Amino acid sequence: MSGNEMEFIQEAFDSNWIAPLGPNVEAFEREVANYVGVKGAVAVSSGTSAIHLALCLLDVQRGDTVFCSSLTFVASASPILYQGAEPVFIDSEPDTWNMSPTALEEALIDAATISKLPKAVIIVNLYGQPAKMDELVTICNTFQVPIIEDSAESLGSLYKGKVSGSFGEFGIFSFNGNKIITTSGGGMLVSNNTEALKKAHFLAAQSKDAARYYQHSQIGYNYRLSNILAGLGRSQLSVLEERIKARRSIFEIYHQELSHLPAVSFMPELNNTLSNRWLTALTINNEETDMSVTELLTALESENIEARHVWKPLHLQPLYINCKYYSHKTFNVSEQLFQSGICLPSGSNLTLQDQMRVIECIKTSLRKIP
Ligand SMILES: *Cc1c(COP(=O)(O)O)cnc(C)c1O
């Protein structure tokens, strides 16, 4: 926490705005919209609900298809299923670990051939690293397919000086407990389309018609963020820049200490982009070490250090096993990253002492191998 949260919470209690609306909600929406550089924002209960609302606003229905990055957390794609639509998964490219423009273009050409273009493309900015937006936006514009930018992990990251989340028709953020700033649980939908955002407010608050009584003509959701949690968000937003600095310097230390090991390659940062380095991720090269990712995770665990595999690609998930998937040329980047990738402890409050313990454990583990 930033330390100022209680002031905002106290203010909510003092003014008795405890409901999912109130001055903190409106102020948080305005502050995030200003930060991202878009016309408006809608505060919601999670990043997942923000993606769901974006799909509703793009009229995604049963029988439609939606393209989505494969190497991501399951929540990027779950709302596609909520709508009864079909996900098609797109591989990563090696420079950002994000959606491959080559694979996307191939998928869109195929879709156009059978006159079944997707209703949207969900582009994820993995672990804080922006995707190749110029290329991806150009391809989507050619086929006139709107983009939803899943920036749940990349709040504050930059692509050619422009803030992550501002590239698509919609952008979404998450303030879940594990993200770079948190409201304990929460999310935000952002856009320059103010009409659509008005509709998002309506859908997120049970789609209540403008009548004197409770009248509803379409499906609504209970997706609004509470005024108390929006207070947390405002306080957290004020320390976002510090958080980004902290995460980036954690990355720098890992890089300094480990990049000379032949078996280790860090997740790259594309030229002209700035990653918030939400998580430090690296890959282990099995031509340089016999140690598998799982074995390294076990070695860390035995030192009471929690590290993780990178996301298991969604096209490999049992839930999505029958979905279409387009790989990057002949090379399957997301599967390769899953086989070799690991996320290191990266919390903004990680102490240097704890970080050195992680580093020593990795050095020792990788040295063990003949
Ligand atoms: C966390 C996350 C989400 C979902 O956000 P919630 O607030 O947890 O619902 C979606 N996409 C990605 C890439 C995420 O990391």
The ligand as an SDF file (V2000), in Angstrom:
LIG
                    3D

 15 15  0  0  0  0  0  0  0  0999 V2000
   -4.9060  -10.1090  -14.1990 C   0  0  0  0  0  0  0  0  0  0  0  0
   -5.1900  -10.2090  -15.6440 C   0  0  0  0  0  0  0  0  0  0  0  0
   -6.4940  -10.1400  -16.1520 C   0  0  0  0  0  0  0  0  0  0  0  0
   -7.7110  -10.1380  -15.2910 C   0  0  0  0  0  0  0  0  0  0  0  0
   -7.8040   -9.1270  -14.3630 O   0  0  0  0  0  0  0  0  0  0  0  0
   -8.6570   -9.3810  -13.0330 P   0  0  0  0  0  0  0  0  0  0  0  0
   -8.7290   -8.0350  -12.4130 O   0  0  0  0  0  0  0  0  0  0  0  0
   -7.8970  -10.3730  -12.2010 O   0  0  0  0  0  0  0  0  0  0  0  0
   -9.9920   -9.8970  -13.4490 O   0  0  0  0  0  0  0  0  0  0  0  0
   -6.6740  -10.1570  -17.5290 C   0  0  0  0  0  0  0  0  0  0  0  0
   -5.6380  -10.2560  -18.3560 N   0  0  0  0  0  0  0  0  0  0  0  0
   -4.3670  -10.3400  -17.9120 C   0  0  0  0  0  0  0  0  0  0  0  0
   -3.2640  -10.4190  -18.9130 C   0  0  0  0  0  0  0  0  0  0  0  0
   -4.1010  -10.3530  -16.5430 C   0  0  0  0  0  0  0  0  0  0  0  0
   -2.8460  -10.4860  -16.1080 O   0  0  0  0  0  0  0  0  0  0  0  0
  1  2  1  0
  2  3  1  0
  2 14  2  0
  3  4  1  0
  3 10  2  0
  4  5  1  0
  5  6  1  0
  6  7  2  0
  6  8  1  0
  6  9  1  0
 10 11  1  0
 11 12  2  0
 12 13  1  0
 12 14  1  0
 14 15  1  0
M  END
$$$$
